[in-house]
Amino acid sequence: MPKNNIFWNINKNSKVDEATLIEHTLKYGDFEDIVKLFKKIDKEKIKEIWLKNMAGDNRFLKVSLMIARIFFDMDVESNYFKGLNSGRFEVRVSVK
């Protein structure tokens, strides 16, 4: 699976859950790491995590575009991702 260097922020003795493995590999892995990920984990599960945690994050716009086109056969341009909200970083404030 992915090289340990993409998990630079996780203690090497820690167990990594599947969602974290998917997200970190998509964000920080090289192309070969991502290919290996798709061989080991269900494509729909990867897509679910990608859409929820990464696709709406503009910091990863280029890699999301590559993932969408190559791995999910989506015919999209970068403006598709700009329209997505990243629920992960969304803060809701209610003032009374």
URHURA-V246652 format. One record per pair of residues at least 12 apart in sequence whose C-alpha atoms are under 8 Angstrom apart, sorted by the first residue. I is the first residue (numbers start at 1). J is the second residue. Records with the same first field share a line. If there is no record, write none. Layout:
I = J ; J
//
This chain:
1 = 33 ; 36 ; 37
2 = 25 ; 29 ; 33 ; 36 ; 37
3 = 29 ; 33
6 = 24 ; 25 ; 28 ; 29
7 = 24
19 = 49
22 = 37 ; 46 ; 49 ; 50
23 = 49 ; 50 ; 53 ; 54
25 = 37
26 = 50 ; 63
27 = 60 ; 63
47 = 72
52 = 86 ; 87 ; 88
53 = 86 ; 87 ; 88
54 = 86
55 = 81 ; 84 ; 86
56 = 81 ; 82 ; 83 ; 84 ; 85 ; 86
57 = 81 ; 85 ; 86
58 = 81 ; 82
61 = 78 ; 81
62 = 78
64 = 81
65 = 77 ; 78 ; 81
//
